[in-house]
């Protein structure tokens, strides 16, 4: 199932950087969700499996940056 997100979500894709996830692909019970993400730095579109994707930090929502998930683009926490 392909689901277009009503509002794109700001995410970080491990080893790729920050971007906006604009869709999710669900292949079913035996598979990870796949996040379809447009990267901020290059404009590339990547389909990343769920374990490689994190929401970006959001001070207002109280969501801290995950130091174990640093990328060259995001740097250390």
Buried (B, 14 or more C-beta within 10 A) or exposed (E): EEEEEEEBBBBBBBEBBBBBBBBBBEEEEEEBBBBBBBBBEEEEEBEBBEEBBBEBBEEEEEEEBBEEBBBEBBEEE
